[in-house]
Amino acid sequence: MDEGEGAGSSRLTVELHAEHAEGEQIDHGLDEALRGIEQAAEEAER
């Protein structure tokens, strides 16, 4: 995670390696990553 361009903002880069995954596995990985990002953002606001 890096500082964003404006005050109070951050930039997060996520890499999803899907060479050995298909359809639902990829969707599950994306959902899991988004839940983690949401949780981290909520904790950062506290």
Biopython code that builds the backbone (N, CA, C, O; Angstrom):
import numpy as np
from Bio.PDB.StructureBuilder import StructureBuilder

atoms = [
    (1, "MET", "N", (0.850, -1.161, 0.000)),
    (1, "MET", "CA", (0.000, 0.000, 0.000)),
    (1, "MET", "C", (0.898, 1.227, 0.000)),
    (1, "MET", "O", (1.889, 1.291, 0.728)),
    (2, "ASP", "N", (0.537, 2.196, -0.827)),
    (2, "ASP", "CA", (1.285, 3.444, -0.957)),
    (2, "ASP", "C", (0.357, 4.619, -0.667)),
    (2, "ASP", "O", (-0.867, 4.486, -0.679)),
    (3, "GLU", "N", (0.964, 5.764, -0.409)),
    (3, "GLU", "CA", (0.173, 6.980, -0.251)),
    (3, "GLU", "C", (-0.499, 7.312, -1.571)),
    (3, "GLU", "O", (0.082, 7.131, -2.640)),
    (4, "GLY", "N", (-1.717, 7.795, -1.486)),
    (4, "GLY", "CA", (-2.440, 8.195, -2.681)),
    (4, "GLY", "C", (-2.055, 9.594, -3.112)),
    (4, "GLY", "O", (-1.148, 10.206, -2.550)),
    (5, "GLU", "N", (-2.754, 10.090, -4.115)),
    (5, "GLU", "CA", (-2.436, 11.405, -4.659)),
    (5, "GLU", "C", (-2.964, 12.545, -3.803)),
    (5, "GLU", "O", (-2.405, 13.641, -3.814)),
    (6, "GLY", "N", (-4.035, 12.292, -3.064)),
    (6, "GLY", "CA", (-4.614, 13.350, -2.247)),
    (6, "GLY", "C", (-4.531, 13.022, -0.768)),
    (6, "GLY", "O", (-4.178, 11.910, -0.376)),
    (7, "ALA", "N", (-4.862, 14.011, 0.038)),
    (7, "ALA", "CA", (-4.856, 13.811, 1.488)),
    (7, "ALA", "C", (-5.874, 12.742, 1.867)),
    (7, "ALA", "O", (-7.005, 12.746, 1.380)),
    (8, "GLY", "N", (-5.467, 11.836, 2.731)),
    (8, "GLY", "CA", (-6.376, 10.795, 3.208)),
    (8, "GLY", "C", (-6.642, 9.690, 2.216)),
    (8, "GLY", "O", (-7.605, 8.939, 2.369)),
    (9, "SER", "N", (-5.802, 9.576, 1.194)),
    (9, "SER", "CA", (-6.017, 8.519, 0.205)),
    (9, "SER", "C", (-4.810, 7.592, 0.155)),
    (9, "SER", "O", (-3.694, 7.972, 0.511)),
    (10, "SER", "N", (-5.061, 6.375, -0.293)),
    (10, "SER", "CA", (-4.012, 5.367, -0.435)),
    (10, "SER", "C", (-4.199, 4.644, -1.758)),
    (10, "SER", "O", (-5.277, 4.658, -2.352)),
    (11, "ARG", "N", (-3.123, 4.014, -2.202)),
    (11, "ARG", "CA", (-3.186, 3.227, -3.438)),
    (11, "ARG", "C", (-2.739, 1.812, -3.082)),
    (11, "ARG", "O", (-1.712, 1.615, -2.433)),
    (12, "LEU", "N", (-3.522, 0.841, -3.513)),
    (12, "LEU", "CA", (-3.230, -0.559, -3.231)),
    (12, "LEU", "C", (-3.169, -1.316, -4.544)),
    (12, "LEU", "O", (-4.071, -1.209, -5.376)),
    (13, "THR", "N", (-2.106, -2.077, -4.727)),
    (13, "THR", "CA", (-1.955, -2.899, -5.923)),
    (13, "THR", "C", (-2.148, -4.356, -5.531)),
    (13, "THR", "O", (-1.537, -4.837, -4.576)),
    (14, "VAL", "N", (-3.004, -5.056, -6.276)),
    (14, "VAL", "CA", (-3.294, -6.462, -6.001)),
    (14, "VAL", "C", (-2.968, -7.265, -7.244)),
    (14, "VAL", "O", (-3.373, -6.904, -8.349)),
    (15, "GLU", "N", (-2.234, -8.356, -7.064)),
    (15, "GLU", "CA", (-1.949, -9.261, -8.171)),
    (15, "GLU", "C", (-2.681, -10.569, -7.929)),
    (15, "GLU", "O", (-2.603, -11.141, -6.842)),
    (16, "LEU", "N", (-3.384, -11.035, -8.934)),
    (16, "LEU", "CA", (-4.077, -12.315, -8.847)),
    (16, "LEU", "C", (-3.440, -13.242, -9.863)),
    (16, "LEU", "O", (-3.508, -13.003, -11.068)),
    (17, "HIS", "N", (-2.827, -14.290, -9.374)),
    (17, "HIS", "CA", (-2.190, -15.270, -10.253)),
    (17, "HIS", "C", (-3.203, -16.370, -10.553)),
    (17, "HIS", "O", (-3.603, -17.119, -9.661)),
    (18, "ALA", "N", (-3.609, -16.459, -11.803)),
    (18, "ALA", "CA", (-4.684, -17.376, -12.169)),
    (18, "ALA", "C", (-4.243, -18.421, -13.197)),
    (18, "ALA", "O", (-5.074, -18.966, -13.923)),
    (19, "GLU", "N", (-2.949, -18.699, -13.259)),
    (19, "GLU", "CA", (-2.466, -19.659, -14.248)),
    (19, "GLU", "C", (-3.077, -21.045, -14.057)),
    (19, "GLU", "O", (-3.311, -21.767, -15.025)),
    (20, "HIS", "N", (-3.333, -21.408, -12.797)),
    (20, "HIS", "CA", (-3.837, -22.749, -12.497)),
    (20, "HIS", "C", (-5.251, -22.701, -11.931)),
    (20, "HIS", "O", (-5.648, -23.578, -11.164)),
    (21, "ALA", "N", (-6.006, -21.678, -12.309)),
    (21, "ALA", "CA", (-7.368, -21.523, -11.802)),
    (21, "ALA", "C", (-8.316, -21.309, -12.973)),
    (21, "ALA", "O", (-7.914, -20.882, -14.056)),
    (22, "GLU", "N", (-9.581, -21.617, -12.726)),
    (22, "GLU", "CA", (-10.603, -21.435, -13.751)),
    (22, "GLU", "C", (-11.848, -20.821, -13.135)),
    (22, "GLU", "O", (-12.092, -20.954, -11.936)),
    (23, "GLY", "N", (-12.625, -20.155, -13.961)),
    (23, "GLY", "CA", (-13.945, -19.625, -13.635)),
    (23, "GLY", "C", (-14.225, -19.301, -12.186)),
    (23, "GLY", "O", (-13.843, -18.243, -11.686)),
    (24, "GLU", "N", (-14.905, -20.235, -11.505)),
    (24, "GLU", "CA", (-15.341, -19.998, -10.133)),
    (24, "GLU", "C", (-14.166, -19.797, -9.179)),
    (24, "GLU", "O", (-14.283, -19.037, -8.217)),
    (25, "GLN", "N", (-13.048, -20.455, -9.424)),
    (25, "GLN", "CA", (-11.871, -20.280, -8.567)),
    (25, "GLN", "C", (-11.351, -18.849, -8.670)),
    (25, "GLN", "O", (-10.958, -18.251, -7.669)),
    (26, "ILE", "N", (-11.352, -18.311, -9.874)),
    (26, "ILE", "CA", (-10.911, -16.927, -10.078)),
    (26, "ILE", "C", (-11.881, -15.970, -9.392)),
    (26, "ILE", "O", (-11.457, -15.040, -8.706)),
    (27, "ASP", "N", (-13.189, -16.198, -9.578)),
    (27, "ASP", "CA", (-14.193, -15.357, -8.926)),
    (27, "ASP", "C", (-14.035, -15.396, -7.409)),
    (27, "ASP", "O", (-14.122, -14.363, -6.746)),
    (28, "HIS", "N", (-13.803, -16.584, -6.861)),
    (28, "HIS", "CA", (-13.614, -16.728, -5.415)),
    (28, "HIS", "C", (-12.380, -15.942, -4.961)),
    (28, "HIS", "O", (-12.421, -15.263, -3.935)),
    (29, "GLY", "N", (-11.294, -16.032, -5.714)),
    (29, "GLY", "CA", (-10.075, -15.302, -5.373)),
    (29, "GLY", "C", (-10.285, -13.800, -5.392)),
    (29, "GLY", "O", (-9.788, -13.090, -4.518)),
    (30, "LEU", "N", (-11.016, -13.312, -6.383)),
    (30, "LEU", "CA", (-11.310, -11.876, -6.455)),
    (30, "LEU", "C", (-12.187, -11.437, -5.289)),
    (30, "LEU", "O", (-11.933, -10.404, -4.670)),
    (31, "ASP", "N", (-13.223, -12.227, -4.990)),
    (31, "ASP", "CA", (-14.100, -11.902, -3.861)),
    (31, "ASP", "C", (-13.319, -11.862, -2.553)),
    (31, "ASP", "O", (-13.510, -10.962, -1.735)),
    (32, "GLU", "N", (-12.446, -12.832, -2.362)),
    (32, "GLU", "CA", (-11.637, -12.893, -1.148)),
    (32, "GLU", "C", (-10.710, -11.673, -1.050)),
    (32, "GLU", "O", (-10.561, -11.088, 0.022)),
    (33, "ALA", "N", (-10.096, -11.300, -2.163)),
    (33, "ALA", "CA", (-9.213, -10.129, -2.173)),
    (33, "ALA", "C", (-9.995, -8.860, -1.844)),
    (33, "ALA", "O", (-9.522, -8.025, -1.072)),
    (34, "LEU", "N", (-11.186, -8.708, -2.423)),
    (34, "LEU", "CA", (-11.997, -7.520, -2.161)),
    (34, "LEU", "C", (-12.439, -7.450, -0.704)),
    (34, "LEU", "O", (-12.454, -6.369, -0.116)),
    (35, "ARG", "N", (-12.799, -8.590, -0.113)),
    (35, "ARG", "CA", (-13.168, -8.603, 1.306)),
    (35, "ARG", "C", (-11.986, -8.165, 2.172)),
    (35, "ARG", "O", (-12.163, -7.420, 3.136)),
    (36, "GLY", "N", (-10.803, -8.619, 1.833)),
    (36, "GLY", "CA", (-9.611, -8.218, 2.578)),
    (36, "GLY", "C", (-9.333, -6.737, 2.452)),
    (36, "GLY", "O", (-8.945, -6.090, 3.425)),
    (37, "ILE", "N", (-9.528, -6.194, 1.262)),
    (37, "ILE", "CA", (-9.320, -4.762, 1.037)),
    (37, "ILE", "C", (-10.339, -3.955, 1.839)),
    (37, "ILE", "O", (-9.984, -2.970, 2.486)),
    (38, "GLU", "N", (-11.603, -4.376, 1.796)),
    (38, "GLU", "CA", (-12.640, -3.683, 2.561)),
    (38, "GLU", "C", (-12.323, -3.692, 4.057)),
    (38, "GLU", "O", (-12.467, -2.675, 4.736)),
    (39, "GLN", "N", (-11.896, -4.834, 4.556)),
    (39, "GLN", "CA", (-11.565, -4.946, 5.975)),
    (39, "GLN", "C", (-10.389, -4.036, 6.332)),
    (39, "GLN", "O", (-10.421, -3.355, 7.357)),
    (40, "ALA", "N", (-9.359, -4.021, 5.496)),
    (40, "ALA", "CA", (-8.194, -3.169, 5.754)),
    (40, "ALA", "C", (-8.583, -1.694, 5.733)),
    (40, "ALA", "O", (-8.100, -0.913, 6.553)),
    (41, "ALA", "N", (-9.454, -1.309, 4.800)),
    (41, "ALA", "CA", (-9.893, 0.086, 4.711)),
    (41, "ALA", "C", (-10.702, 0.480, 5.940)),
    (41, "ALA", "O", (-10.532, 1.577, 6.472)),
    (42, "GLU", "N", (-11.583, -0.414, 6.393)),
    (42, "GLU", "CA", (-12.382, -0.120, 7.581)),
    (42, "GLU", "C", (-11.495, 0.016, 8.814)),
    (42, "GLU", "O", (-11.718, 0.901, 9.640)),
    (43, "GLU", "N", (-10.499, -0.844, 8.946)),
    (43, "GLU", "CA", (-9.596, -0.773, 10.088)),
    (43, "GLU", "C", (-8.747, 0.498, 10.039)),
    (43, "GLU", "O", (-8.440, 1.075, 11.082)),
    (44, "ALA", "N", (-8.369, 0.936, 8.845)),
    (44, "ALA", "CA", (-7.562, 2.148, 8.700)),
    (44, "ALA", "C", (-8.354, 3.394, 9.090)),
    (44, "ALA", "O", (-7.775, 4.384, 9.536)),
    (45, "GLU", "N", (-9.674, 3.347, 8.923)),
    (45, "GLU", "CA", (-10.525, 4.489, 9.265)),
    (45, "GLU", "C", (-10.683, 4.655, 10.769)),
    (45, "GLU", "O", (-11.019, 5.742, 11.239)),
    (46, "ARG", "N", (-10.447, 3.598, 11.524)),
    (46, "ARG", "CA", (-10.656, 3.654, 12.989)),
    (46, "ARG", "C", (-9.578, 4.404, 13.684)),
    (46, "ARG", "O", (-9.610, 4.539, 14.907)),
]
sb = StructureBuilder()
sb.init_structure("model")
sb.init_model(0)
sb.init_chain("A")
sb.init_seg("    ")
for serial, (resi, resn, name, xyz) in enumerate(atoms, 1):
    if name == "N":
        sb.init_residue(resn, " ", resi, " ")
    sb.init_atom(name, np.array(xyz, "f"), 0.0, 1.0, " ", f" {name:<3s}", serial, name[0])
structure = sb.get_structure()
